[in-house]
């Protein structure tokens, strides 16, 4: 299958992320993905349903979440997006069983492989460690350097 033009691929990527995250519509993943889509993520691989559940869990826990596209590249059958996610953890979420009330801002890079005009595969590199520190789930280096346990943060 021949790759789609890079301008079209970039437009799909921008629309996909805007609708899923800022439009708060994880079901849009179905529209833009192949039936056998796989997301490879440091927290574990997942298919379509698992990806939608993860996005919904993040949105549930962070009602003011904002997704920002920082860079977007495309060539051949691949597109890469560098992004920032930011918001306040106000409910249980993907990373929290209980809300922390903490504001967080983290970045990531995702690489997508297209089959025609559909996303077939995604590889994520997201700053889960930094996010967990900002949420107060693990101690920050500053807290450890001060001799604290991290529970004070």
Secondary structure, 3 states (H helix, E strand, C coil): CCCCCHHHHHHHHHHHHHHHHHCCCCCHHHHHEEEEEEEECCCCCECHHHHHHHHHHHHHHCCCCEEEEEEEEEECCEEEEEEEEEEECCCCCCCCCCCCCCEEEEEEEEEEEEECCEEEEEEEEECHHHHHHHCCCCCCHHHHHCCCCCCCC
